[in-house]
Amino acid sequence: MSPSKGLNKVMVIGWLEDEPEVRQTPGGRAVASFSVATSRSWTSTEGEKHEEKEWFNVVAWGSLAELCRDRLAKGQQVYIEGRLQTRGWEDSLGRRHFRTEVVAQDLIVLSE
């Protein structure tokens, strides 16, 4: 790999928190948005059990967004592969907000 190249790749296996929200851009391109939850558990050296959940905001475009609309439902387990992207915007009060999303490039439904 050339030193001038970078790598932005993420793989997530988790459960859909809700139905995907699918809309059309003004140009007619489909875009789907949904959240995927993952969890991990561990036992501390003192023997205490711990569990931690992490939520990922996912965005899919075009035919992948249409697949999400047609095939995904709340509670399904999915494999998502894509890249991370952070968007920033300013609200009406002048406050800056940021949101990091997984831009899906591939998706596999693991449970029906």
Summary of the structure (lengths in Angstrom):
residues: 112
radius of gyration: 16.8
end to end distance: 38.7
largest distance: 57.0
contacts: 278
relative contact order: 0.25
helix: 9%
strand: 59%
